[in-house]
Amino acid sequence: MSLALRRGLLLLRAARDERGWTQEEAGARCGMAMQQYQRIEAGRVNLTFTSLARLCEGFGVDACVLLSPADDKGASEIFAAAK
């Protein structure tokens, strides 16, 4: 798994935690089963373009936000700037 993708998954989890969503709720908002969402968040599956698109739609962010290079910003700053 690339460092950018690993960072994106960490941001995803942080954003979910900040919103107070369970993995079940995040999966539902992203149009996927909770188990699929869990595997994605844990990095246990290869992320497809379709899954990435669903994650972005569910969290209301552009794919560039999840795949951007590392910087010093936290998840709340990155997701807020994307709106």
C-alpha positions, 0 to 999 in steps of 0.5 A: 500500500502506498504511503499516500493511500495509507495516509488517506485511510488514516484521515478517513478514520479520523474524519469518521471519529470526529463526526461521531459515526460508527463504521456501520453509519460510515458504510451506509453513507458511502453506499457499502456494507459495514464489512466492506467499509471496515476492510477498506479502513483497515487497509485489508483490501485493494481500493477500487476506483468505485470504492474511492468514489463512494468514500468521497461521496459519503464524506463529501470530499474530493479524491485528491483530499484522500490521496494528497501528499502528507502535510502537517494538517489534521483531518478536520483541517483537511476536510474543512478546506475541501468544502 
